[in-house]
Amino acid sequence: MKQLLILAYRGLGRNRRRSLLSALALGIGVALLLFMAAFIEGEMRSSLELGIKLDTGHLQVRRLDYDVAKASLAWEDLIDDPTAIARQVAALEPVRLATPRLYAGGILLTGDESLGVRILGIDPTSEANDVYRNLVGGAWLNPDDREGVLIGASLAAKRNVAVGDRIALLVNTADGGVDEQRFVVRGVYDTHTPTHDQSTILMPLSKAQAMTGAGERASTVWVMLDDMYAADAVAAALTSDRYEVQTWAQMNPLQLEFERYANAMMIVFYLIVLGITATVAVNAMVMAVFERTREIGILAAIGMRERRIMALFLTESFLLAVGGVGIGLLLGGLGVYYMSVHGIYLGNMAADMGLTGFTLGDRLYGYLTAQDAITLVITAFVVTLLASLYPALLAARMEPVRALHGGEA
């Protein structure tokens, strides 16, 4: 084995420029795929994490007939005494926090313009709302504030609204009617999620209940766990005849489906890109075979078996793959590190494109898993060695006499 490695290394050294370019081509392919794997994984993780923090939580307790899409405010669709239920849920060991929330559809009126928004009634003292505490102006809400609201930075910029301004809200009510009231913008929050911030207005739960006529009821009890993967067990423990418990996986089906689809497509993309880059290495090996025809003939004439000659050229391909993967890990690692630390600024791209079902922030951070990196490295070696079988077989099957004459008949 040692002899093969020495011969293979010398063989690659005969044309160092070609060997370097071949390894570099493979390295660029590996680096590109590492960057793309980190980009896709970062996007999926970011979307799911933001969706959980801003919308779904790890669990939600709702009435059986509650329709999330309609944000129904009918009493029969709301939870009675949500504060007591939240206390009961919070007493379970895996639960970090539980808080009631009320959702209502509404229209924001500013001057002569109107915009459909979602009203979110929250308990301002709950840690569940810490994600909104990044205020770019103003102050946080008080639980007993009867006329204050918080609006998102994207919405404030879009409608030219500032802290202290008065806005009018039309809100659906429990009896099917509409109520209009004026509010003061107490603060402007920024979750760095434009699609969410430009459509969500926060107000104290008690005010939202009073305005919508919901009484002391709530749309849901919003739950966060210490371990998100304990959601199914906790949901099973909370099952009742009056309420349903939805887990984060049930409430984020699009993200999970996209993750499965993306993982399958990345394997295909690995094969395509690495197949293209491996072609460069194969061409280099084929040229090396024809340049070393006389050498191959000598090796065969002194007794080197076909299997041994084939192993020699496969070893050269293996060394090329080692160099290419090493270059790829270095270049790709630097790119992934930059993306994971500084991110890629997306701005309002998700909102401008009208993407729904995904919660995307204004900056995407890469995330490369060990599994993705290992899969890519193994795939690179396998594809390169499989592609190198042709030049290796070509060298092994040369007739010694013809090879000694330089391939001439």
N, C-alpha and C positions, 0 to 999 in steps of 0.2 A: 504493500500500500504506500509506503514511504517513497519507494522508487517511482511509482505512478505519479505521486504528487510532485516530485522533483521534475520528472519529464514533462508533466502538464504545465508546470510553472515556466519551464524553459520554453515550451512551445508558445505560450502566450507572450513571452518576452521577445520573441523574434519580430513581432510587429506591435510594438507597444502602443502606438497611436491608435491602431485599429482596435486593439483590446480595450484601451481606455474609453474610446468612443462607444463601443458596444456596452461596456459596463455602465457608462454614463446614460445611455439611452434607457437601459433597464432601470437605473436609479431614478431618472426623471419620472418614469411611469409609476414606480413605487411611491415616490414622494407625492405625486398628484393624487394617487389613490388614498394615501394616508390623510392628506388634506381633505379630500372629499368625504372620507369615512368620518373624520372628526366634525366636519360641517354638518353632515346629515344627523349624526348622533347628538350633536349639540342642539340642533334645531328641534329634534324630537323631545329631548329632555327638557329644554327650555319651554316648549309649548305645553308639555304636560305639567311641569311644575307651576308655571304661571296660571294654567287653567285651574289647577287645584287651589292655589292661594287666592285667586281672584274670584272664581266662580263656584266650583263644585265642592271644595273641601275634600276630605277623605271619605266622609259619609254625609248623607242628608236624610233626616227623618221627615216624612211628609204624610199628608192624608192620602188614602188610597186613590181618591178621585182627582187629586191635584194635577193640573196640566201645566207643566213648566213652560211650554211654548206660549201659552195664553196668559201666564202669570195671573191666574184667576184669583179674584178677591171675594168671591162668594163665601159666606160663612161656612157652608158645608164642605168647602174645599180647603179650609185653613185649619191650623192646629189650635185647639183650645188649650189655654194655660201653657204656652210654650216655655215659660221660664221654669216651671216645675219640671217639665220633661227634660229641659236642658240640664238641670241640676242632677236628675237621675242618671242621665247619660254620662255626665262628667264624673260621676262617682265610680264608673267602671275603670279598672286598672289600666287598660291600654289607651284610654282616652286622655288627650292632653288638654282639650278644651271643647266646650259645646256652647253655642250661643244662638238665640232666635234671630231670624232675619225675615223681613217682609219685602217682597218684590211687587212693584207696580209699574205699569206703563204710563207714560206721560208725554207732554209736549212742552218744550222750553220756548218761551216767547221773549225775544230780545228785539226791541224796536219793531220793525215791520217784518221781521224774519221769524220763522218757527222751525223747530227741529225735534224729531222724535227721540226721546231719551228713556232710560230705565231708572226708576227711582228705587234706591236701595235703603231700606230702613235698618239701621244697625244699633247695637249697644256700644256707644263710644268708649266705654270702659273696658271692653273685651280685648284680649290680646289677639283675637282673630283678625282684628282690623289694623294691626301694626303695619301691614303692607301699604296702607294708605297714609301713614304718618309722615312720609317724606313730603313735607309741604314746601312749595316754592314761594309761598306767600300766605299771610294770614295766620290764623290759629285753629287749633283742633276744636271739634264740637263738644259741647256740654250735653249731658243726657237730658236736661230739662230745657234746652234751647227750643223755643217754639217758632222761631222764624229764620234760623240759620241753616245753611247748607254748605257742602263742599262740592266743588266741581273739579274735573280733571284739567290738567294743563293744556291738553290738546283741544278740549272744548273751549276753554277760556281764550286760547289764541284764535280759534276758528270763529268765535262769536264776539271777539274783542271785549271780553268781560274781565273785570279786575276785582280784587278784594274790596269789599265795601259796596259794590254795585248792587242794585236791586234787580231781581229777575222775576218773571211771572211763570208759574208752572200750572199746566192743566193736567190733572191726574184722574185716572179712572177710579171709581169708588165701588164699594161692596154691593150697592144696590143697582149697579149697572149705569150709573150716571157719571157726570164729570164735575170735578170741583176745581176752581181756579183760585190760587192764592199767590201772594207776593212774598219773596224771601230775600234775605241778605246773604251775599256770598261771604261766608266767614273765612274761607281759606281755599287755596288751590293746591290739590295734591298731584303728585306725579309718580305713577308706578312704572314709567318708561314702557308703557304698553298702549300705544296710541289708539288701537281699535277699542280698547276698554275705556280709556280715559275720556274719549270724546263722546261717549254715550251713557256714562253712569254718573248719577248725582246722588250724593250721600246725605241723609238727614237722620236725626235721632229716631230710634224705633218708635218711641211714644208719639212723636209728631206724625210719623208716617201712618201709624195706626189711627190716630185721630182724623187725619186728613182723608184717608181712604174709607173711613167708617168700619174698619176691621175690628174695632173694640180692642181687646187685649190679645187678639189672635196674631199668628204669624204664618208665613208661607212655609217655613222650614226651620228645623233645628240643624244648624250647620256645625259639623264636627271635624276636628283635627285629631289625629292619632300620633302616638309616639313612633309607631311603625306602620307605614302605609299598607304593608302586606298582611297586617292583621285585620284588615277591613272586613273580609268575609266572615271571620269568626265573630267579630263584634256585631256585624249585621245580623247574624244568626241569633245572637243573644238578645237582640232588640226586636225581634219579629213579634208582631201583634196583629189582631184582627182589624184594628182601626187604622193602623199606620203601615206604610212601606218604608223600607230602608234601602237607599240606593248607595252603592259603593262608587269610589272614584273610577273604577274600571268600567262600570255600567254607564257612568255619566260622561265618559270621554271615549266613546267607541271609535270616533274618527281618527284620533291620535294613535290609538293602539292598532287599528287596521293599517294606517299609513306606515307604522313602524314595521309591521310584518311584511308589507309590500316592499318597503325600502330595503330591508335586510336581504330579501330574495333578489331584488334588482342589483344590489351592490355586488353580489357574487357573480352575476352575469357580467356586470361592468368590469369587475376584476379580470375575468377571463378575456374580455375583448381588449382592454388596454394592455394587459400583460402579453396577450397573444401578438399584438402589433409590435410591442417593444422587443419581445423574444425573437421576432423575425429578423431584427437587426443582428442579434447574436448568432442566429442560425446562418445568416449570410456570411458573417465573419468566419464561422467555422467551416463552411463549404469552401470559401476561398483558401482557408488554411490547409484544407485537405488537398486541393489541387496544387498548391504551392509546395507541399511536402510529399508529393507523390513518390519521389525517389527515396526519401527517408522511410516512408511506409513500406516500400518494397524491400529495403535493407532489413528493417525490423522483422518482416515476414520471412525473409530468406534466412535469417539467423535463428529462426524457430519461434518467434513470438506468435502466439495463437490469435485467431480472429477475435476471440472473446477479449483477449488482453488489449489488442489494438482498439477495439470498441470502448473498453473501459478507460483507455487513455484519453480519448477524445471526450467522453462523458465527464471525465475528471476535469478537463479543461473547461467544459461548460459549467461544471459545478463551481469552479473557481471564479469564472466570470459572474455567475449568479451571486456568489458571496460578495464580490466587489460591488456589483450593481445594487444588491439589497443594502449593503453598508452605506453606499452613497445615498440611496433612497431614504434610509432611516435618518441619516444626518440632515439632509435637506428637508424632508417631510417633518422631522421632529422640530426643526427650527420654525417651520411654518405653522405647525400645530401649536407650538408654545406661544407664538405671537398671537394667534387667534384665540387661544384660551385665556390669555392675560388681557389683551386689548380689545378683542372682539372685532366684529365687522359691523359697521354702522348701517342699519337698514332704514332708519328714520320712519316715515309714514308709509313705507312701501306696502305693508299688509293692508292698511286702510285704503290706500290709493287703488290697490288691485281688487278691493272688495272681497278679500278672503274671509270666508265664514267657516266656523267649526274649529279654527285654530286660533290660539292666543299667542301672538308673536310680539316680543318686545322690540324696542327700537334699536337694540344692539344684540347680535348673535355671537355667543361664545362657543368655541369649539370644545369638543370632549371626545378624546380617543380612549376607547376601552382596550384593555390588554387582549381581550378576545379578538377584537377587530385587527389589532396589530399582528397577533400571532397567525390569524387566518390569512392575512395578506402576505406575510413572509413565507408561509408554507406554500401558498398558491403560486407565488413568484418562483420558488425553487422547482415546484412540480411542473409548471408550464414551461420553464426554461429547459429543464432536462428532457421533457417529452419532445419539445421542438428540436432538441439536439440529437435525437435518435437518428434522424435521416443522415446528417453528415457523419455520425459515428458508424452507422451501417455502411455508408459509402466507403469509408476508409477501411473497414474490416474486410470488405468483400473484394478489395483490389487483388488482382492476380500479381503475385510477386515478380514474375518475369516482365510483365508489361509495366508494372510500377517502376522497376529498376531502369527501364528505358524512358522514364518520364511520361508514361501513359501512352506512348506511341505503339502502334500495332507491330 
